[in-house]
Amino acid sequence: MEGVICKKPKGAFYITAKLPVENAEDFVRWLLTDYDIDNETVMFAPAEGFYATECMGRDEIRISYVLKEEDLKKAMNILKQGLIEYNK
């Protein structure tokens, strides 16, 4: 996904991804309230709350990947298309 940076997880069921947005909390709120594909959207946790240092993770989200592979692929497509639309 263009502009998204994440490291391969080492045994956890989640991953933190740096997004091409200034404020991930605003972005995830927008995804939930204003964006969908075929009446479906996704919910992510803004990563800022997982850091002790102020402003760290402001442009990151935490993604759980305990879903079925096909559901995770669909969620990543919604994320990808949502980022394109959000950054227009």
N, C-alpha and C positions, 0 to 999 in steps of 0.2 A: 504494500500500500504506500503510495507516494507520501513522503513526509512523516511517516510513522516509524518510530525507532523503538525496538524492544529487544531484550536479551533472552536467550533461550533459558527457560526455567530449569532449576535443578531439583526436581522431585516435588515441587509444590503443585497445587491445583489452581493456581492463579498466576497471572503475569501482569507486570506493569508496563504500560506502553506510553511513550512520549508522543503527543499529537501535535500537528501543525495548527494549534489554536493558542490564544493567549490565556484563556481561562477554561479549564476542563469542566469545572462545575457549571458554568454557563452553558457549555456545549451539551453536557449530559442532560441538563434540564430541558434544553431545546429539543433534544432527541425525544424525550418523553412527552412533551406537550405539543410540539409543532411539526414533527416529522414522522413519516411512516412509509413503508413500501408494502403495498397490498394489505393495508390496515394492520401491519405489524411493525414494531419498533424494538429497541433493545434498551437495557438499563445497565449502566456501569457505575462503579464507585469512583468519584474523584479521588485521586491519590494524595492530594495535599494533606489530608487528615492522617495519613500513615507516616508522616515525617515529623520529627521533633523540631527541625529547623524551619523557621517561618519562611513562607513563600516557596519552599522546596516542593516539587511535585505539582505545582500550580497548573502545568500544561500536560499532566499525566492522568491516566485512568488505570484502575485495577480491573482486570478481566478474569472472571472465574471460568474455568473450562472443564467443568464436570458434566457438561451436556453430551448428548450423542454427537458424533462427528458431523452429521448432516445439519443438526441444529446450530452447531458452532460455525459451520461454513455460511449458513444463512445469516447469522448474526454478524459475521465479519463483512458480508456484502452490505448489510444495512449500515454498518459503521463506515465502510468505504464510501458508499454513495452519500451518506449523511455528511461526511467531511467535505466532499465535493460541493454539496449544496450549501452547507454552512459557510464555507470560505468564499462563496461567490461575491 
